[in-house]
Amino acid sequence: MLAVNWGNALLITGVGFGLVFVVLVLLIFIVKSFGFIFAEKPKAQAAVAAPAAAPAEVGEEEMAAIAYVLHTFYNQHDEESDILTIRHDDVAYSPWNQKSIIF
């Protein structure tokens, strides 16, 4: 019962290590093949440049609306207070402090 067949034990160990390394090498090839398959392929011909269209006339109202939107977008959070306010409520019941409900 205590006798160990070292031949079989070493054979199983070697097959196990070999199998792990073969699978790792196989995974490396699979990952590299995904890189080749999904690589961005160069375009055959460059797109022909379209002639530039003449700029459309923009009225003063449109320019004012665009300026207002840009002003409100970029100056939305210019001044923020550095004071952190934590409000403490004296509520006796809260699901967060009722451990007997959870456990």
Residue pairs with C-beta under 8 A, 6 or more apart in sequence:
95 101
